[in-house]
Amino acid sequence: MDRIGIIGGSGIYDIDGLEEASWQQVETPWGDPSDKILTGLLGGTPMAFLPRHGRGHVHSPSTVPYRANIDALKRLGVTDVISVSACGSFRSQMAPGDFVLVDQFIDRTFARETSFFGSGCVAHVSVAEPVCARLRAAVRDAAAETEIRLHDGGTYLAMEGPQFSTQAESRMYREAWGADVIGMTNMPEAKLAREAEICYASVAMITDYDSWHPDHGSVEITEIIATLQGNAEKARALVRALAATLGGGHPRCAEGCDRALEHAVMTAPAMRDPDAVARLDAVAGRVLG
């Protein structure tokens, strides 16, 4: 059964309105996911919801078990993942409370496992276009049915955290690097989704202007939490609209997200580590056989 997967960020720890809802513990070779996964039907569409930080916000951006999360969703039959996450803005026109439909990433994380592949089974996938165009279009259509102010397109800079940026860093990311929003969790998540041949789209919910903005001072966590609460209800409305938009099943991806491993595995079959191959049963079983 094809499912739509939602990965909820800060402030979004469940989704309402699911029929036949149940929290499932999914075992993976990469350890436990962030939390149990909430499955059910939303308007007849099979859904799976995973709170990225766990209920109660127990995982920092650096300790989120990204590989286990993506593997677990794959095992539940998820073919499309929509990431919803909090972020800061580098653009005056992208205001707190707005959503940004991300299309590119700059990865500045450094303390995380970034791939399912490695010694014993090497693979290289392309992430030149890290976001699925079909899913982006579906999010755009769903947002049009809500009162969400959505910016179509934007570059997300993924920082390690958990601290926020210095003013010098914020100005560099904005002026020299051309980033539009900044967050801490979409990498390596987007890369791992591509390795798992799952279509991926990212919705960044703006909570603040980061520290570059001369009229807004440094980032205040109290202000972020207040905006998060408003964004959470908008995100739930978006998910409800998405269930209807994507409810027709998973078509073959025109961009090849669901075939990303077709020519990516480099290690010769005779040289593959059996243990490594066994760990990849869900993620790459289609090509490793």
Secondary structure as UniProt FT lines:
FT   STRAND          3..8
FT   TURN            10..11
FT   STRAND          19..24
FT   TURN            29..30
FT   STRAND          37..42
FT   TURN            43..44
FT   STRAND          45..51
FT   TURN            52..57
FT   TURN            61..63
FT   HELIX           66..75
FT   TURN            76..77
FT   STRAND          78..89
FT   TURN            92..93
FT   TURN            96..97
FT   STRAND          99..102
FT   STRAND          104..108
FT   TURN            119..120
FT   HELIX           133..144
FT   TURN            145..147
FT   STRAND          150..152
FT   STRAND          155..159
FT   HELIX           167..171
FT   HELIX           172..176
FT   STRAND          181..183
FT   TURN            187..188
FT   HELIX           189..195
FT   TURN            196..197
FT   STRAND          199..208
FT   TURN            210..212
FT   TURN            214..216
FT   HELIX           221..245
FT   TURN            247..248
FT   TURN            254..255
FT   HELIX           257..259
FT   TURN            260..264
FT   HELIX           269..271
FT   HELIX           274..279
FT   HELIX           281..288
//
